[in-house]
Amino acid sequence: MREIKFRGKRIDNGEWVCGGIIHQTDCYGDLVDRWFIVDGTTTLDYGIGYNEEVFPETVGQSTGRKDANGNTIYEFDTVKDIQTGKIKTVAWALNGFVLKSAEGFYEYTYFADEYEVIGNIHEEVTE
């Protein structure tokens, strides 16, 4: 079975956290729309584990692949092709993760070790 992880940027301090995901829509009868990343290492509130509230727009799923440097690649990451230097964005399309070029073209089959993560769409890329 493959591990399914998510990543999001914490609301309180802007740091990235990884783990499971919870979308809360009800809080004691009040409608809410809050997203949490759960680390899965401890058991706290209702047995869900230690969690951090994150900005919903920053939540991205792990592709299950690692780049040339061994870094996990997540949805919304910006990657650079090691051979060509072209920069692409990791996206979800139809039924799987793809690479999207600046021109809007999608690459449905890619080899993760041919790329290196250089940032993500939520932070400035300095390359």
C-alpha positions, 0 to 999 in steps of 0.5 A, spaced: 500 500 500 502 506 498 503 512 503 498 518 502 501 524 505 499 532 504 503 538 505 500 545 507 502 552 510 501 553 517 496 559 519 500 561 525 507 561 523 507 560 515 511 553 516 510 547 512 507 541 515 506 534 512 501 528 514 494 526 513 489 531 512 482 533 515 477 538 512 473 540 518 466 543 516 462 543 523 464 545 530 459 544 535 453 545 530 457 551 527 459 551 520 466 552 519 471 551 513 478 549 516 483 545 514 488 541 518 495 537 517 495 531 522 502 528 523 500 521 526 505 520 531 501 522 537 493 521 539 490 527 542 483 530 540 478 525 539 484 520 537 486 524 531 493 526 533 497 532 533 495 537 528 496 544 525 491 548 521 493 550 514 491 555 509 486 551 504 489 553 498 496 551 500 494 544 501 497 539 496 498 531 495 504 528 495 506 524 488 509 519 492 515 520 488 522 523 489 526 528 485 533 527 483 536 530 490 531 525 494 526 530 496 518 528 496 515 531 490 508 535 492 502 537 488 504 545 486 511 544 487 515 547 481 521 543 478 526 544 474 528 539 468 536 537 470 537 536 462 534 542 459 533 547 465 525 548 463 521 549 469 514 546 470 509 545 475 506 539 478 499 538 477 493 534 478 489 532 471 484 527 470 487 521 474 494 522 476 499 527 477 502 531 471 507 536 469 505 543 467 509 547 462 509 555 462 506 554 455 500 550 459 502 543 456 501 537 460 506 531 460 503 525 463 509 521 464 515 523 467 521 520 471 521 524 477 529 523 478 530 527 472 527 533 476 529 537 482 524 541 486 526 548 486 520 551 490 512 551 489 507 556 487 506 559 494 513 561 494 517 565 490 522 561 486 529 564 486 532 560 479 
